[in-house]
Amino acid sequence: MNDHTFYLVEKKAPLAWVWLNRPEKKNAMNPPAWKELPAIFEDLSNDPDIRVVIIAGKGPSFSAGIDLMSMIGELPELMDNEQKGGVKWQLLKKIYPLQDTMTCIEKCRKPVIAAVHGHCIGAGLDMITACDIRLCSKDATFSLREAAVGFVADVGVLQRIPLIVGQGIARELAYTAKNISAERAKNILLVNEVYDDVDSLLAEAEKMAIEIAENSPLAVQASKDVLNYGVGKSVDDGLKYVAVMSSNIIPSHDLMEAVTAFTQKRKPQFTGK
């Protein structure tokens, strides 16, 4: 049963689908879109039956970005011409929870695949850069839009996208606010692969998710943890951290199962224990 306003969550163990589900507005992100996601990902992160999450959009687009008009009620400070210290202080406190909407994806223990079609604009791009892997269909259009509407992108994309596409491309996208095609997105490594249509996109996203889910959950989740930790750290810091991680998860039932399966010449059945 789905008790969310903006999202539709479907658990089909070992996978979970998180759908942006406001198709009549091209999944523009209204207040529920920002408030509901952290609890959704906390649940998925803690659910032992879920090994991989796929984020996708219902309707014609992944997301047209923030629904600014519906958010004005939540952020009246944006339209206050008397921007005194108290107003700014209130706005600052409201930005942090918006950042958490994206960061919760990154912090989720399970790998998260974004399957993008149609528009992926502004906040939509913020969201997918917090995912582990991005796939798209040929009709996908991406834009780091905020400079075109008088904002600095402040919920994560400016921190994450340089790690994906590099500083030069990130600055081009941020300063121009232009649309880029699926083909360009693939060329700059924003997406891993481009598929002909939405059906093949979703099928291939599921195929990749199952491929991940068939591996040891302990090893996959530890790998995500190590990769996340390594951002902004030196190689030496990362090596020390992964040594501790490795010693913590070894030995495991998954490792014993891998060895047993190899000797029995069969496919291992991992339990994450």
N, C-alpha and C positions, 0 to 999 in steps of 0.2 A: 504493500500500500504506500502511495506517495503522498506525503503530507506537506509538500513544499509548494510555494506559489510560483516561483520562477523555474525551478529545476525539476526534472523527472529522473529519478534514480531507479535503475533496474539492476538488481543483483542476479547474475547468472553464473554462479560459482564455476570456475575460479575467477571469472571476470565480473566487473561492474561497469555499467554504462551510466555516465552522468550527462544528461541532455539539457542544454539550454533550451527552455521550452516556452518561449514567448514569440511564436512564429509570426503572428500578425504584426509585430513590431520589429521584425528581423532580429529578434533576441537582443534588442537594446536593453542595457542593464539599468533597471529601475531599483528602488530601495531593497526589495526582497532579494534581488540578484546579489547584492553586496552582503546582506546580512545572513543568508542561508548557507553559504558555501563552507565556512569554517566547520560548522557542526557536521555537515555531510562528509567532509574529508577526515574529520576526527573519527567518525564511525567507520569509514572504509579503511583507514589506517589501522584500526584496532580489530577489525573483523578477520579472524584467522582463515575463513573460507575464501576471502578475496585476495588474489595475488597480483592482479593488474587492473588498472582503471583506464577507461577510454572516455574522453570528453568530446562531445559532438553537439551540433545544433539541429534542432527541428526546423522545418520550413525552408525558406529560400537562402538563408545565410547562417554562418556560424554566429557572428554578432556584429551589429552595426555600431557597437561601442556604448558609451555611457548615454543613458537617456537623461539628458541635461535638464529638460523641463520638469520631469518627475522628481529629479534630485534636488531642485531648488528648495522644496519644502524641508528637506533634510539638511541642506547647507545654505541657509539664508544669508550667511556671511559673504557668500560669493557676490551677492548683489548689493551689499552695504557699501555705499559710497564714502561713509565715514569710517575708514579703516583704522580705527584706533587700536591700541595695544590689546585691550580686552577682547575685541572682535577677532583679532589675529590669533590670540591664545585659544579661543574657542574653535577656530577653524583648524588649527594645528592638531588639537585633540581629536578632531573628526577625521583627519587624514589617516592617522595610524590604523584605525579599524578597516579602512578601505584597502590599505596595503596588506592587511592580514587576509583579505579575501583572495589575493593572489599567492601570498606566501604559504598559505595552508596547503596548496597543491605541491609546492616544493618540499614542504616538511612531511608530507604524507610518506609513510614508509614504503608504500607500494609504488612501482613505476607507473607513470601516467602518460598516456599517449593522447595527443590532440589530433582529431580527425576533422580537418577544416574544409568547408566548401563555401562558395559565395563570398560575402563580405566578411573580413576579419579586420576590423577597424578599431583604432584607439584602445579602449579597455579590452577588446577581444584579443588584440595583439599582446597586451599586458598578460592576459591569462595564458596564452599558449607559450609564451617565453618562460613561464613558471613550470611548464610541463617538461618531462624528460625527453620526449620524442614528438616531432611534429610531422604529420602527413597531410596531403591536401589533394583535392581534385583540380582539374584543369581550369575550372571556372573561378577558382579562389582569387581574391584580391586582398592585398594587405596594405595597411597604412598606419604609420606612426603619426597620428592625426593632430595631436594636441596643439602644435605650434600654429596650425591653421585656425584655431578657435580661441587663441589667447591664453592657453595653459602651458605649463611645463608638465610633462608626463611625470606624475608623482606617486604612482602605485607599483613601480617595479621594472617597467620595460627598459628604462635608461640604465638600470643596474645590470639587467640580465642579457639584453640583446647584444651588447658588445662581446660577451663571452661566447655568443653563438656565431655572429657574423663578422666580428672584428670592429675596431674603433672607427675606421674610415667609413665603412658602409653604415654603421650605426649612426654616425653623425650626419651622413647624407640623408638618411631616412628621417631623422629627428628634425633637421633644419628645413628640409623641403616639404615635409608632410605629404609627399606624393604617393599615389597608388603604385604598387608594383604587382606584376603578374605572378602566377604560379611558377612559370618558367624562371623568372628572375629570382623568386624565392628559393627555388632549388639551386640555382647557380651560386647564390650567396650563402648556401647551407642553412637558411632559415628553416627549410623543410627537408626531410630525408628523401622523400619520394613524392612524385605527382602521378595521379591516376586519372583515367579518362572521364569518369563520372562519379556521382555520389555513391551509387551502389557498389562499385568496385572499390572505392575509397573505404567504405565501412567494412566491406568483406576483408580487405587486406589489413585494415587496422585490427580486426578481430583475429586474423591469422597470425599477425605479429604478436598480439597479446597472448594467444595460446602458446606460441613458441616460447615466450618468456615464462609463462606460467608453468611450463613443463620442466623448467630448471629448478634447482634448489631454492626455495623461498628465502632461506637463511642467507645464501650466497648472493642472491639478487638484491635483497634488501640491504645487506651489508655493503654491497657495491654502491648502491645509491647513497648511503650514508657517507661513505668514504669520498665519493665524487663531490657531494655537497660540501663536505668539510674542506676539501682541497681548494675551493674557490677563494682566491685572494691569499692563499698560503704559499710558502716556499715548498719546493719538492721535498726538502728534508723534513719539514713539519708534516707533510702528507705521508711520508714513508714511516715516520714514527707512529702516526695515528693508525695507519693500516696494519702495522705490526701488532698493535694492541688489539685492533678489531679482529684480526686473523686468529690471534691466540685466544680470544674470547669465544669464537664460534667453533673452534676445533678442540676436541672431536665432537661430532654430531651424528645423529641417526642418518641424516642426509648423506654425510660422507661415507658412512658404513654401507648404506644402500647403494651408493655409486660404485664402491669397490665390489660389493656382492653382485650387482647387476653386470658389471664388466666380466667377472669370472664366469657368470652363468650365461653370458652372451645374450642379455635381454635389455630392454629399455628400463631405466630406473624409475621407481615410483616414489617421488619425494613427498615428505610430510611437513617439512619445515621445523623438524624437531632435532 
